[in-house]
Amino acid sequence: MFWGKKSIEDKIKDKVKSTLSKKVAALINDNIEKRVEFSSDEKIPAHAGDSKAGGIPHFIDSSSIPYYEGRPLKLIAQINCKDLVSLERFPHEGMLYIFLDIVDSPESFPEKPGQFKVLYFPEAHSVESTTEAEQGAYKLKAVETYSIHENQSYIFDGVEVPEDDIYNIIDLQFGAIADIVGDYGSVKVGGVPDLKALWGWAYQHLGYVDSFGAVDWTKIEKSGKEAQHNAEQILKDFELVYTEILDSYGHTDSWIFIGIHKDDLKKRNFENVYASFDAT
């Protein structure tokens, strides 16, 4: 009796087909990406081994915690890779730890290499959750969803997107998909990365950075079209490792996007990650 039940992916693709023009809908649906979103809205205390927000990292000792200019970075999230099994290119065992340089009165984004850090420990999956809850840390509950490309994405190179489709793509991204899946958390792993984040990662990967290792927009501007052309060629080569809104860390209406080149992800080399920020 359940044979006719449609999957979430099929429901989203049907909505895309019924909302957008034929060519645009086909491009969107051919490039739809799985994503895992996390929510801690219910404030469920975290146990050892949970994906969680805040607290201390489980299963690694203090010597593994990264420092920047003499101060320890703050653990903003711990992701149990068992929650990422739907993401084909990500590890499915072990733990990911996301660290950020958080100061009491932030005047700028922590965008310098060393101010953000992703650690991956493949063996940590063998430790099961315990019954003892950690104070000050909240479980991140995972849900599988999908994401689609923006109207200015590289998948539309050489394709004129009708004006109606532009607005409808936005409605799909921020309305229709949430209606189908259920509105969920602001912490995301995988899926189609934010376009601004992709450009920032690409420029960093290509070495258009200042002496601190952050994106050097002056250098990019001086390059003429060279930097833009070079970045365009590799936009499709990155994965979203982590994104979160930074309101609770002093950066109002701002997001961090941490990305990795697919080659490094395949090698599980999380030393090579890039951070981009967006303020609305």
C-alpha positions as CSV (number, residue, x, y, z in Angstrom):
1,M,0.0,0.0,0.0
2,F,3.0,2.3,0.3
3,W,4.5,1.8,-3.1
4,G,3.0,5.0,-4.4
5,K,4.4,7.1,-1.6
6,K,6.8,9.8,-2.9
7,S,10.2,10.5,-1.4
8,I,11.1,14.0,-0.2
9,E,13.4,14.3,-3.2
10,D,10.7,13.5,-5.7
11,K,8.3,15.9,-4.0
12,I,10.9,18.7,-4.3
13,K,11.6,17.9,-7.9
14,D,7.9,17.9,-8.7
15,K,7.5,21.3,-7.1
16,V,10.5,22.6,-9.1
17,K,9.0,21.3,-12.3
18,S,5.6,22.8,-11.6
19,T,7.1,26.2,-10.5
20,L,9.9,26.9,-13.0
21,S,10.2,27.0,-16.8
22,K,11.2,23.7,-18.4
23,K,15.0,24.4,-19.0
24,V,15.6,26.0,-15.7
25,A,13.7,23.3,-13.8
26,A,15.7,20.6,-15.5
27,L,19.0,22.3,-14.5
28,I,17.9,22.7,-11.0
29,N,16.7,19.1,-10.6
30,D,19.8,17.7,-12.3
31,N,21.9,19.4,-9.7
32,I,19.9,19.0,-6.5
33,E,22.1,18.1,-3.5
34,K,21.5,16.3,-0.3
35,R,22.0,18.2,2.9
36,V,21.9,17.5,6.6
37,E,20.5,20.2,8.8
38,F,20.7,20.3,12.6
39,S,18.5,22.0,15.2
40,S,19.0,22.5,18.9
41,D,15.8,24.5,19.4
42,E,14.4,21.9,21.9
43,K,17.5,22.4,24.1
44,I,18.0,18.8,24.7
45,P,21.2,18.3,26.9
46,A,24.0,16.6,25.0
47,H,25.4,13.2,25.9
48,A,28.9,11.9,25.0
49,G,29.0,11.1,21.3
50,D,26.1,13.3,20.3
51,S,26.3,15.9,17.6
52,K,26.1,19.0,19.8
53,A,26.5,22.8,20.1
54,G,28.9,24.2,22.6
55,G,30.5,22.6,25.6
56,I,33.8,20.8,25.4
57,P,34.9,18.3,22.7
58,H,34.2,14.7,23.5
59,F,36.9,12.0,23.0
60,I,39.9,14.3,22.5
61,D,42.2,15.6,25.2
62,S,43.0,19.2,25.9
63,S,46.3,19.0,24.0
64,S,44.3,18.6,20.8
65,I,42.3,21.9,21.3
66,P,43.7,24.5,18.8
67,Y,44.9,27.9,19.9
68,Y,45.2,31.3,18.2
69,E,47.5,34.0,19.6
70,G,47.7,32.2,23.0
71,R,44.0,31.7,23.5
72,P,42.0,28.4,23.0
73,L,39.5,28.4,20.2
74,K,35.9,27.8,21.2
75,L,34.1,24.6,20.2
76,I,31.0,25.8,18.4
77,A,29.9,22.4,17.2
78,Q,30.7,18.7,17.3
79,I,29.3,16.5,14.5
80,N,29.0,12.8,14.9
81,C,29.6,11.6,11.4
82,K,27.0,8.9,11.8
83,D,24.6,11.8,11.2
84,L,26.1,12.4,7.8
85,V,25.5,8.9,6.3
86,S,23.3,10.4,3.6
87,L,26.1,12.6,2.3
88,E,28.1,10.3,0.0
89,R,31.3,12.3,0.0
90,F,31.5,12.9,3.7
91,P,33.0,10.5,6.4
92,H,30.3,8.3,8.0
93,E,32.4,7.4,11.1
94,G,34.2,9.5,13.6
95,M,33.7,13.0,14.8
96,L,34.1,16.5,13.3
97,Y,34.9,19.4,15.6
98,I,34.3,23.0,14.5
99,F,36.4,25.6,16.4
100,L,36.2,29.4,16.2
101,D,38.1,32.3,17.7
102,I,35.4,33.9,19.8
103,V,36.3,37.2,21.7
104,D,34.1,39.1,24.1
105,S,33.8,42.2,21.8
106,P,34.3,41.1,18.3
107,E,35.2,43.9,15.9
108,S,35.8,41.7,12.8
109,F,35.1,38.2,11.6
110,P,37.5,35.5,12.7
111,E,38.5,34.9,9.1
112,K,42.3,34.4,9.4
113,P,43.6,30.9,9.1
114,G,44.1,29.7,12.6
115,Q,41.0,31.6,13.8
116,F,38.8,28.8,12.5
117,K,39.6,25.1,12.6
118,V,38.0,21.8,11.7
119,L,39.4,18.6,13.3
120,Y,38.4,15.1,12.2
121,F,39.0,12.0,14.3
122,P,38.0,8.8,12.5
123,E,38.2,6.5,15.6
124,A,35.8,8.4,17.8
125,H,32.7,6.6,16.4
126,S,33.6,3.6,18.6
127,V,32.6,5.4,21.7
128,E,28.9,5.2,22.4
129,S,26.8,7.9,24.0
130,T,26.5,7.8,27.8
131,T,23.5,8.6,30.0
132,E,25.3,11.5,31.7
133,A,24.2,14.8,30.2
134,E,26.8,17.6,29.6
135,Q,25.9,20.9,31.2
136,G,25.9,24.0,28.8
137,A,25.9,21.9,25.6
138,Y,22.8,21.0,23.6
139,K,22.2,18.1,21.3
140,L,22.0,18.9,17.6
141,K,19.2,16.8,16.0
142,A,19.8,15.9,12.4
143,V,17.4,15.7,9.5
144,E,18.1,14.9,5.9
145,T,16.9,17.4,3.3
146,Y,17.9,18.8,-0.1
147,S,19.1,22.1,-1.5
148,I,19.0,23.8,-4.9
149,H,21.2,26.2,-6.8
150,E,20.7,30.0,-6.9
151,N,19.7,31.7,-10.1
152,Q,23.2,33.1,-10.5
153,S,24.9,29.8,-10.0
154,Y,27.5,28.4,-12.4
155,I,25.0,25.7,-13.5
156,F,23.2,28.5,-15.4
157,D,26.3,29.7,-17.4
158,G,25.2,30.7,-20.8
159,V,21.5,30.2,-19.9
160,E,19.2,33.2,-19.6
161,V,17.0,32.8,-16.5
162,P,13.6,34.4,-16.9
163,E,12.7,37.0,-14.3
164,D,9.8,35.0,-13.0
165,D,12.1,32.1,-12.4
166,I,14.5,34.2,-10.4
167,Y,11.8,35.1,-7.9
168,N,10.4,31.6,-7.9
169,I,13.8,30.0,-7.2
170,I,14.1,32.2,-4.1
171,D,10.6,31.1,-3.0
172,L,11.6,27.5,-3.5
173,Q,14.8,27.9,-1.5
174,F,13.3,29.6,1.4
175,G,9.7,28.5,1.4
176,A,8.6,25.5,-0.7
177,I,11.4,23.2,0.3
178,A,10.9,24.0,4.0
179,D,7.2,23.3,3.6
180,I,7.9,19.9,2.2
181,V,10.7,18.9,4.6
182,G,9.6,20.8,7.6
183,D,11.3,24.0,8.7
184,Y,14.5,22.9,10.4
185,G,17.8,24.1,11.9
186,S,20.2,26.8,10.9
187,V,23.2,24.5,11.2
188,K,23.9,22.8,7.8
189,V,26.4,20.4,6.4
190,G,26.6,19.5,2.7
191,G,24.2,20.5,0.0
192,V,24.5,23.4,-2.5
193,P,26.8,26.0,-0.9
194,D,25.9,29.7,-0.7
195,L,27.3,31.4,-3.9
196,K,29.1,34.2,-2.0
197,A,30.8,31.5,0.1
198,L,31.9,29.6,-3.0
199,W,33.6,32.7,-4.4
200,G,35.4,33.3,-1.1
201,W,36.6,29.7,-0.9
202,A,37.8,29.7,-4.5
203,Y,39.8,32.9,-4.1
204,Q,41.5,31.6,-1.0
205,H,42.2,28.3,-2.7
206,L,43.9,30.2,-5.6
207,G,46.0,32.3,-3.3
208,Y,44.3,35.7,-3.6
209,V,44.9,36.4,0.1
210,D,46.6,39.0,2.2
211,S,49.5,38.5,4.6
212,F,47.1,37.2,7.2
213,G,45.7,34.6,4.8
214,A,42.3,36.2,4.5
215,V,40.7,37.1,1.1
216,D,42.5,40.1,-0.4
217,W,39.8,41.9,-2.4
218,T,42.3,44.6,-3.4
219,K,44.5,42.0,-5.0
220,I,41.5,40.5,-6.8
221,E,40.5,43.9,-8.1
222,K,44.0,44.6,-9.4
223,S,44.0,41.3,-11.3
224,G,41.3,42.6,-13.6
225,K,39.3,39.6,-14.8
226,E,42.0,37.1,-14.2
227,A,41.0,36.3,-10.6
228,Q,37.3,36.1,-11.5
229,H,38.0,33.8,-14.5
230,N,40.2,31.5,-12.4
231,A,37.7,31.3,-9.6
232,E,34.8,30.6,-12.0
233,Q,36.6,27.4,-13.2
234,I,36.6,25.8,-9.7
235,L,33.4,26.9,-8.1
236,K,31.9,23.4,-8.5
237,D,34.9,21.8,-6.7
238,F,33.9,22.7,-3.1
239,E,31.8,21.2,-0.4
240,L,30.1,22.9,2.5
241,V,31.5,21.5,5.7
242,Y,29.6,23.7,8.1
243,T,27.5,26.9,8.3
244,E,25.8,28.6,11.2
245,I,24.4,32.0,12.1
246,L,26.7,33.9,14.5
247,D,24.2,36.0,16.4
248,S,25.0,34.3,19.7
249,Y,28.7,34.9,19.2
250,G,28.4,38.7,18.9
251,H,28.1,39.0,15.1
252,T,24.5,40.0,14.5
253,D,22.7,38.8,11.4
254,S,25.9,37.1,10.2
255,W,26.8,33.7,8.9
256,I,30.0,31.6,8.8
257,F,30.5,29.2,5.9
258,I,33.3,26.7,6.1
259,G,34.2,24.9,2.9
260,I,36.7,22.4,1.6
261,H,37.9,21.4,-1.8
262,K,36.5,18.0,-2.9
263,D,40.0,16.6,-3.3
264,D,40.9,17.4,0.3
265,L,37.5,16.0,1.5
266,K,38.2,12.8,-0.3
267,K,41.6,12.6,1.5
268,R,39.9,13.5,4.8
269,N,42.3,16.4,4.9
270,F,40.3,18.9,7.1
271,E,43.5,21.0,7.6
272,N,42.6,22.6,4.3
273,V,39.4,24.4,5.0
274,Y,38.3,27.9,4.1
275,A,36.0,30.3,5.9
276,S,33.7,33.0,4.3
277,F,31.3,35.3,6.1
278,D,28.2,37.1,5.2
279,A,26.4,39.9,7.0
280,T,22.8,40.9,6.2
